[in-house]
Amino acid sequence: MENCLFCKIIRGEIPSGKVYEDENVYAFRDINPQAPVHVLVVPKKHFVSLSDIQSASDGELAACLRAVRLIAEQEKLENGYRLVSNCGPDACQSVPHLHFHILGGRQMADQMA
């Protein structure tokens, strides 16, 4: 999508702190980190959210999850991490492009809400 913030980042029109890239996935540091490690993992193909993945191939979706594992290893998150994908306005999805937050580098709160 032409005006999508994350699509612009993927195309290099907006600078980002890239931490990983392959043919299907682009990952970068969140500009408002909620943990010492806060990386966004974004499919290069535009999908609004998990509710909009009907046209996604299994390979495209698997690539995101495989990237999460590689990034967690690269960021030395040996003690664990949290993976979050907000879906829609009630979940406070701020950018309408499917993305996964990798949060780590500290003990997470027991409750997610």
N, C-alpha and C positions, 0 to 999 in steps of 0.2 A: 504494500500500500504506500502510495506516494507520500502522504503526510504523517505516517506512523513514526513516532519517536524512535522506537527500536529498529525499524526498517532503515531509518536514516543513520543510526549508529552502525548497523551491519554494513551499509553501503559506504561508510567512512565519511559521511557528510557532517557528522557530529563526533567529536573526539570522545574516546572512552579509555578506561584502564583495562585493556584487553588482557585476559589471562588464558584464554583458550580459543582455538578456532579449528574447525574441520569443514568438510564440504556441506554438512547439514546444520552445524551448531556454531553459535558465537557466544562467548561468555566474557563478562566484564564486571568490574567492581561496582557495587552500588554507590551512588554519589551521596547517599544518606544512610550510612551503614548502621544496622541495628545490632551488630555483634562485631568482634574484632575481625572476623572473616565474614564478609557478606558479598557473595558473588551471584550475579544473575546469569542464568543459563537460558538462552533464547534460540528457538529453531530459526533458521534463516528463512524458511518459508513462513509467510504470514498466516497465523491462526489467531483468532481473537482470544480464545481461552480453551480450557479443556472441554468446554461445551461445544466447541467448534472444530473438532478434530475428525469429523466424518471423512474428509478428503485427505487426511494424513495417512501416509503409509506406515506400516508397522516399523519399517526401518528408520523412518524419520523420528518417530517417537522413541524408539530404542536408542537412537543416537544421542538424544538428550540425556537419557538415564545413564548411558555409558560415559558420557562426558562428565556427569556429576561425580561418578566414581573416580575418574582420572583427576579432576580438579581437587576433590577432597584429598587425594593422595599427594598431589602437587603442593597443596596448602598445608600439608602435615596435620590433618585433622584426625590423628590416630585414635583419639578418645571419643570420636563421634561428631555428628553434625545433625542439623535439622534441615529438612527439605520441605519447602512450602510453595504451593501454587494457588494464588488467590484467583477466584473465578466469579467475576461479575461484581456489580455495585455493592451488594450486601456483604461481600467479602473484602471490600475496599480495594478492588483491583484498580490500580491507578493508570496503567498503560494497557490499552486493549490490544495486546500482542501476547500470546502465550509465553510465559516465562516461569522459571523455577528459581526460588531463592535458596542458596546454600548458606546456612548460618552456622557458624562455629567459632572455635577459639576460646570458648568459655563454657561453663556449666549453664545450660538452658534452664529456664523456669519449668517447674513440673506441669503447670497448666499452660495451654496455648492461647487461651482467651484472656 
